[in-house]
Amino acid sequence: MMMMIKRRKFCRYIALSSACLAGALEKKLALSTTAKFSPTKSFHNWVVLYWMPYDNDLVRFGEPIIKMLTRGTQNSEVAVVVQSDYWGDKKMRRRLLVKGTTKEINIQGEDSSDVSAFSAYLDWAKENFEAKNWAIIIVGHGGRINEVSPDDHRATNQTRTWMRVDQLTNVLSNFNQGVNGRVELLFWQNCNKATLEVMYQARNCAKYTLASQLLLGAPNYYYEGFLNRLQEPSVGGREAAIAIMDSERADMYHTLTLVDNEEVKLIPEKLSRLLRLILNNNLLSVRQSELSTFRYFGEQCCDALVFLGYLSSLNKKGYLEFTEFANFLRHRVITFHKIGGEFYGTSRHNNTKLEGLCGLSLYLPETQKDTSRYSSLALYQKVDLVNLYRRIVNI
């Protein structure tokens, strides 16, 4: 009898333990499901994220841009978010613009040059929105090749700091992967960011990348036309970028360059073949003074095809290889090149030096010390540009 009672107690204990374990597992599964499929997510065909580092002399353009964006959302289902950092403010602001209304979202942090702040912004967006299409737009000064998003730290009296382009693109590539490759467009709304170095660094950030080879104006005026175009159901990243270009005022740009990032990924393979021929040439006759160059933030750049074409012309064997690369760049990598801008004026005399640019530039160092400045960037890891620069600088 005693053994039967003990057996009943043991069976009851096993049953209770199993029930408790099942309940705990069910609760854990429910919490996991809630976290993954949050009912609080807002669903949109397009979500456009602006990063506005205006803790500098661009601060006066911040609120006019906000007003234009707000007007652009009045008759739209598009969700626009702007995270801004204004000169003198003690912390950044995050605002959600939907249907002509503005919702302020409280955040901490004042440093818009800090990549962790940009990363936190993208994490918040992924947690709060579900979108068929995303667009990421970085506004502000461009800086050197590997600089973007300056912060003058007016509130803390520190010296200006920059976010590195490779830092930003690493974070954005992870975000794009996290939203299943749905970032359709990355727009560098910065001066002089249409370079082979920057475009290749951003190859995994979006399907298409838009940038300016030269200076851009501010505050720009494309916002309403762009957001209205996103209402059309068939619009993807290419069409969205063309809407920006077509809606922009002519005095805000010289040219704008749109690249297809699937083709951008092939640049190292195509460029390496051309560079092998160039490096076999006698480069002693190279004279940088014969090249049409332009400067920004103390750095010198040259149009990519002007530079490579000049080097290829030193040897007749390089002509066919250069022609093949030029066709690849113009017709496959560059999917749209908007010309006719009036930023530098309308007279031909003013634009003589700027005519014939292909839309993409290359960094052109001026001293041996500068030749390896960007050796850590992805393009330089794949293509032997450093060796080329060392051979032609200070000849």
C-alpha positions as CSV (number, residue, x, y, z in Angstrom):
1,M,0.0,0.0,0.0
2,M,2.8,2.4,0.9
3,M,4.5,1.7,-2.4
4,M,1.3,2.5,-4.3
5,I,0.9,5.9,-2.5
6,K,4.5,6.8,-3.3
7,R,4.0,5.8,-7.0
8,R,0.9,8.1,-7.2
9,K,2.8,11.0,-5.6
10,F,5.7,10.5,-8.1
11,C,3.3,10.4,-11.1
12,R,1.5,13.6,-9.9
13,Y,4.9,15.3,-9.5
14,I,5.9,14.3,-13.1
15,A,2.6,15.6,-14.4
16,L,2.9,18.9,-12.6
17,S,6.5,19.4,-13.7
18,S,5.6,18.7,-17.3
19,A,2.7,21.1,-17.1
20,C,4.9,23.8,-15.6
21,L,7.6,23.2,-18.2
22,A,5.1,23.4,-21.1
23,G,3.7,26.6,-19.6
24,A,7.1,28.2,-19.4
25,L,8.0,27.2,-22.9
26,E,4.6,28.5,-24.2
27,K,5.2,31.9,-22.4
28,K,8.8,32.1,-23.8
29,L,7.5,31.4,-27.3
30,A,4.8,34.0,-26.9
31,L,7.3,36.7,-25.9
32,S,9.6,35.7,-28.7
33,T,6.8,35.9,-31.2
34,T,5.7,39.3,-29.9
35,A,9.2,40.7,-30.2
36,K,9.6,39.5,-33.8
37,F,6.1,40.4,-35.1
38,S,5.4,43.5,-33.1
39,P,1.7,44.7,-33.6
40,T,2.9,48.3,-33.0
41,K,4.9,48.4,-36.3
42,S,3.6,50.9,-38.9
43,F,3.3,49.5,-42.4
44,H,4.1,51.6,-45.4
45,N,4.9,51.1,-49.1
46,W,7.8,53.6,-48.6
47,V,9.7,54.7,-45.5
48,V,12.2,57.5,-46.1
49,L,14.9,58.1,-43.4
50,Y,16.7,61.4,-43.4
51,W,20.0,61.9,-41.4
52,M,20.5,65.7,-41.0
53,P,23.9,66.6,-39.3
54,Y,23.4,70.3,-39.2
55,D,25.4,71.2,-36.1
56,N,27.4,73.5,-38.3
57,D,26.8,76.4,-40.7
58,L,24.0,74.6,-42.5
59,V,21.7,74.9,-39.5
60,R,19.6,77.7,-41.2
61,F,18.4,75.2,-43.8
62,G,17.1,72.6,-41.4
63,E,13.6,73.9,-40.7
64,P,12.8,75.0,-44.3
65,I,13.6,71.4,-45.3
66,I,11.3,70.0,-42.6
67,K,8.5,72.3,-43.9
68,M,8.9,71.1,-47.5
69,L,9.0,67.5,-46.4
70,T,5.9,68.0,-44.2
71,R,4.0,69.5,-47.2
72,G,5.1,66.6,-49.3
73,T,3.5,64.1,-46.9
74,Q,0.1,65.8,-46.8
75,N,-1.5,63.7,-49.5
76,S,0.8,60.7,-49.2
77,E,1.0,57.4,-47.5
78,V,4.8,57.7,-47.3
79,A,6.3,57.9,-43.8
80,V,9.3,60.3,-43.5
81,V,11.5,60.4,-40.5
82,V,14.2,63.1,-39.9
83,Q,16.8,62.8,-37.2
84,S,18.5,66.2,-37.0
85,D,21.3,67.8,-35.0
86,Y,21.2,71.6,-35.0
87,W,24.0,74.0,-34.1
88,G,23.9,74.8,-30.4
89,D,21.2,72.2,-29.5
90,K,22.1,70.0,-26.5
91,K,20.7,66.9,-28.1
92,M,19.4,65.6,-31.5
93,R,15.8,65.5,-32.5
94,R,13.8,62.7,-34.2
95,R,10.6,63.6,-36.0
96,L,8.1,61.5,-37.8
97,L,6.2,63.2,-40.6
98,V,3.0,61.5,-41.8
99,K,0.1,63.0,-43.7
100,G,1.2,66.6,-43.0
101,T,1.6,66.1,-39.3
102,T,4.7,66.0,-37.2
103,K,5.3,63.7,-34.2
104,E,8.4,64.4,-32.0
105,I,10.2,61.4,-30.6
106,N,12.4,62.0,-27.6
107,I,16.0,60.7,-28.0
108,Q,19.3,61.2,-26.2
109,G,22.7,62.1,-27.6
110,E,24.1,65.2,-29.3
111,D,26.9,63.9,-31.6
112,S,25.8,63.4,-35.2
113,S,29.3,62.4,-36.1
114,D,29.0,59.3,-33.9
115,V,28.2,56.2,-36.0
116,S,26.6,54.5,-33.0
117,A,24.0,57.2,-33.0
118,F,23.3,56.6,-36.7
119,S,23.1,52.8,-36.0
120,A,20.6,53.4,-33.1
121,Y,18.5,55.4,-35.5
122,L,18.4,52.6,-38.0
123,D,17.6,50.0,-35.3
124,W,14.7,52.2,-34.0
125,A,13.4,52.4,-37.6
126,K,13.5,48.7,-38.1
127,E,11.7,48.1,-34.9
128,N,8.9,50.5,-35.6
129,F,8.3,50.2,-39.3
130,E,7.6,47.5,-41.9
131,A,8.2,48.8,-45.4
132,K,8.1,47.4,-48.9
133,N,10.7,50.0,-49.9
134,W,13.2,52.1,-47.9
135,A,15.2,55.2,-48.9
136,I,18.1,56.6,-46.9
137,I,19.1,60.2,-47.4
138,I,22.2,61.6,-45.8
139,V,22.3,65.4,-46.0
140,G,25.0,68.0,-45.1
141,H,28.6,68.7,-45.9
142,G,30.6,66.0,-47.7
143,G,34.1,66.5,-46.4
144,R,37.0,64.4,-47.7
145,I,36.6,61.1,-49.5
146,N,36.1,59.2,-46.3
147,E,34.3,61.9,-44.3
148,V,30.6,62.7,-43.9
149,S,28.2,64.0,-41.2
150,P,30.3,66.7,-39.5
151,D,29.4,67.9,-36.0
152,D,30.8,71.2,-34.7
153,H,29.8,70.5,-31.1
154,R,28.6,74.0,-30.5
155,A,26.9,72.9,-27.3
156,T,30.1,71.4,-25.8
157,N,32.7,73.7,-27.5
158,Q,34.7,70.8,-28.9
159,T,36.4,70.8,-32.3
160,R,34.6,69.5,-35.4
161,T,34.5,65.7,-35.8
162,W,33.4,63.6,-38.7
163,M,31.8,60.2,-39.3
164,R,33.8,58.0,-41.6
165,V,32.1,56.9,-44.8
166,D,33.2,53.3,-44.3
167,Q,31.7,53.3,-40.8
168,L,28.3,54.6,-42.1
169,T,28.2,52.2,-45.0
170,N,29.0,49.2,-42.7
171,V,26.1,50.1,-40.5
172,L,23.8,50.7,-43.4
173,S,24.8,47.5,-45.2
174,N,23.8,45.6,-42.0
175,F,20.5,47.4,-41.9
176,N,19.8,46.6,-45.5
177,Q,20.5,43.0,-44.9
178,G,18.2,43.1,-41.8
179,V,15.3,44.4,-43.9
180,N,15.8,41.7,-46.6
181,G,17.5,44.0,-49.1
182,R,14.6,46.4,-49.3
183,V,16.7,49.6,-49.2
184,E,16.0,50.8,-52.8
185,L,17.9,54.1,-52.7
186,L,20.8,55.7,-50.9
187,F,21.1,59.4,-51.7
188,W,24.3,61.2,-50.6
189,Q,22.9,64.7,-50.5
190,N,26.4,66.0,-50.0
191,C,29.0,67.7,-52.2
192,N,31.5,65.6,-54.1
193,K,30.4,62.1,-53.0
194,A,30.1,60.7,-56.6
195,T,33.5,59.0,-56.5
196,L,34.5,55.4,-57.3
197,E,35.7,55.0,-53.8
198,V,32.4,56.1,-52.1
199,M,30.1,54.3,-54.6
200,Y,32.0,51.1,-54.2
201,Q,32.1,51.4,-50.4
202,A,28.2,51.7,-50.5
203,R,27.6,48.9,-52.9
204,N,25.7,46.8,-50.4
205,C,23.7,49.6,-48.8
206,A,20.9,49.8,-51.4
207,K,20.0,48.8,-54.9
208,Y,20.8,52.3,-56.3
209,T,23.0,55.1,-55.1
210,L,22.6,58.8,-56.1
211,A,25.3,61.4,-55.6
212,S,26.8,64.6,-56.9
213,Q,30.2,64.6,-58.6
214,L,30.7,68.3,-57.7
215,L,29.1,70.9,-55.3
216,L,25.4,70.8,-54.4
217,G,23.3,73.8,-53.3
218,A,21.1,74.0,-50.2
219,P,18.4,73.6,-49.0
220,N,17.4,71.8,-52.3
221,Y,13.8,71.8,-53.5
222,Y,13.0,68.3,-54.8
223,Y,11.2,67.1,-51.7
224,E,7.5,67.5,-52.6
225,G,7.9,66.2,-56.2
226,F,9.9,63.2,-54.9
227,L,7.4,62.2,-52.2
228,N,4.5,62.6,-54.6
229,R,6.1,60.3,-57.0
230,L,6.5,57.6,-54.4
231,Q,2.7,57.3,-54.3
232,E,2.8,55.5,-57.7
233,P,2.7,51.7,-57.1
234,S,5.4,50.7,-59.6
235,V,8.1,53.1,-58.4
236,G,11.4,51.5,-57.3
237,G,14.8,52.9,-56.4
238,R,15.7,54.0,-59.9
239,E,12.4,55.8,-60.5
240,A,12.6,57.4,-57.0
241,A,16.1,58.8,-57.7
242,I,15.0,60.1,-61.1
243,A,12.1,61.8,-59.3
244,I,14.6,63.6,-57.1
245,M,16.6,64.7,-60.1
246,D,13.6,65.8,-62.1
247,S,12.1,67.7,-59.2
248,E,15.3,69.5,-58.2
249,R,15.8,73.2,-59.0
250,A,18.5,73.7,-61.7
251,D,20.6,76.1,-59.5
252,M,21.0,73.4,-56.8
253,Y,23.3,71.1,-58.8
254,H,25.7,70.8,-61.7
255,T,25.2,67.1,-62.5
256,L,23.7,64.2,-60.5
257,T,24.9,60.6,-60.9
258,L,22.8,57.4,-60.3
259,V,24.5,54.1,-60.2
260,D,23.2,50.5,-60.2
261,N,24.9,48.7,-57.3
262,E,24.9,45.3,-58.9
263,E,27.1,46.7,-61.6
264,V,29.2,48.7,-59.1
265,K,30.2,45.4,-57.6
266,L,32.0,44.5,-60.9
267,I,34.2,47.7,-60.9
268,P,37.3,46.1,-59.3
269,E,37.3,43.2,-61.9
270,K,36.9,45.6,-64.8
271,L,39.3,48.3,-63.5
272,S,42.0,45.8,-62.6
273,R,42.4,44.7,-66.2
274,L,42.8,48.3,-67.3
275,L,45.3,49.1,-64.5
276,R,47.5,46.2,-65.4
277,L,48.0,47.6,-68.9
278,I,48.5,51.1,-67.5
279,L,51.1,50.0,-65.0
280,N,53.1,48.3,-67.8
281,N,53.4,51.7,-69.5
282,N,56.2,54.1,-69.1
283,L,54.6,56.6,-66.7
284,L,57.6,59.0,-66.6
285,S,55.8,61.4,-69.0
286,V,52.7,61.8,-66.7
287,R,52.0,65.4,-65.9
288,Q,49.2,66.1,-63.4
289,S,49.1,69.7,-64.6
290,E,47.7,68.4,-67.9
291,L,44.7,67.0,-66.1
292,S,41.5,69.0,-65.2
293,T,41.1,68.5,-61.5
294,F,38.9,70.0,-58.8
295,R,39.3,70.4,-55.1
296,Y,37.0,70.0,-52.1
297,F,38.0,70.1,-48.4
298,G,41.7,70.3,-49.3
299,E,41.7,67.2,-51.5
300,Q,42.2,66.9,-55.2
301,C,39.9,64.7,-57.4
302,C,39.8,64.1,-61.2
303,D,37.0,62.7,-63.3
304,A,37.6,59.0,-63.4
305,L,37.5,58.6,-67.2
306,V,39.5,61.8,-67.8
307,F,42.2,60.4,-65.5
308,L,42.2,56.8,-66.8
309,G,41.9,57.9,-70.4
310,Y,44.9,60.2,-70.1
311,L,47.0,57.3,-68.6
312,S,45.8,54.9,-71.2
313,S,46.7,57.3,-74.1
314,L,50.4,56.9,-73.2
315,N,50.3,53.4,-74.8
316,K,48.3,52.5,-77.9
317,K,47.6,49.0,-76.4
318,G,45.6,50.6,-73.6
319,Y,43.0,52.2,-75.9
320,L,40.8,49.2,-76.4
321,E,40.9,48.2,-72.8
322,F,40.0,51.8,-71.8
323,T,37.2,52.0,-74.3
324,E,35.7,48.8,-72.8
325,F,36.0,50.1,-69.3
326,A,34.5,53.5,-70.3
327,N,31.5,51.8,-71.9
328,F,31.0,49.7,-68.8
329,L,31.1,52.7,-66.5
330,R,28.9,54.9,-68.7
331,H,26.3,52.4,-69.8
332,R,26.1,49.8,-67.0
333,V,27.4,51.3,-63.7
334,I,25.8,54.8,-64.4
335,T,22.2,54.1,-65.0
336,F,21.2,57.8,-65.2
337,H,23.3,61.0,-65.4
338,K,21.4,64.2,-64.9
339,I,23.1,67.1,-66.7
340,G,22.0,70.7,-67.3
341,G,22.4,72.0,-63.8
342,E,23.1,75.7,-63.3
343,F,24.9,75.7,-59.9
344,Y,28.0,77.1,-61.5
345,G,26.1,79.5,-63.7
346,T,24.7,79.3,-67.2
347,S,27.5,80.7,-69.4
348,R,29.7,78.3,-71.3
349,H,32.7,80.3,-70.2
350,N,32.0,79.4,-66.6
351,N,31.6,75.7,-67.3
352,T,34.4,75.0,-69.8
353,K,36.5,73.2,-67.2
354,L,33.5,71.1,-66.1
355,E,32.3,69.9,-69.5
356,G,32.7,66.3,-70.5
357,L,32.7,64.9,-66.9
358,C,31.4,61.3,-66.8
359,G,29.7,61.7,-63.4
360,L,32.2,59.7,-61.2
361,S,35.6,60.9,-59.9
362,L,38.7,59.4,-58.4
363,Y,40.9,60.7,-55.6
364,L,44.2,62.1,-57.0
365,P,46.9,62.4,-54.3
366,E,49.5,65.2,-54.6
367,T,52.3,63.8,-52.4
368,Q,53.8,60.4,-51.8
369,K,52.5,60.6,-48.2
370,D,49.0,60.9,-49.5
371,T,49.1,57.9,-51.9
372,S,48.1,55.4,-49.2
373,R,45.6,57.6,-47.4
374,Y,42.6,55.4,-48.4
375,S,44.3,52.1,-48.7
376,S,41.9,50.7,-46.1
377,L,38.8,51.4,-48.3
378,A,37.2,48.5,-50.1
379,L,38.1,49.6,-53.6
380,Y,41.8,50.0,-52.7
381,Q,41.8,46.5,-51.2
382,K,40.6,45.1,-54.5
383,V,42.4,47.4,-57.0
384,D,46.1,48.4,-57.1
385,L,45.5,52.1,-57.1
386,V,48.1,52.8,-54.4
387,N,50.9,51.4,-56.6
388,L,49.6,53.5,-59.5
389,Y,49.6,56.7,-57.4
390,R,53.1,56.0,-56.1
391,R,54.4,55.9,-59.7
392,I,52.8,59.1,-60.9
393,V,53.0,61.4,-57.9
394,N,56.0,63.8,-57.9
395,I,57.4,62.6,-61.2
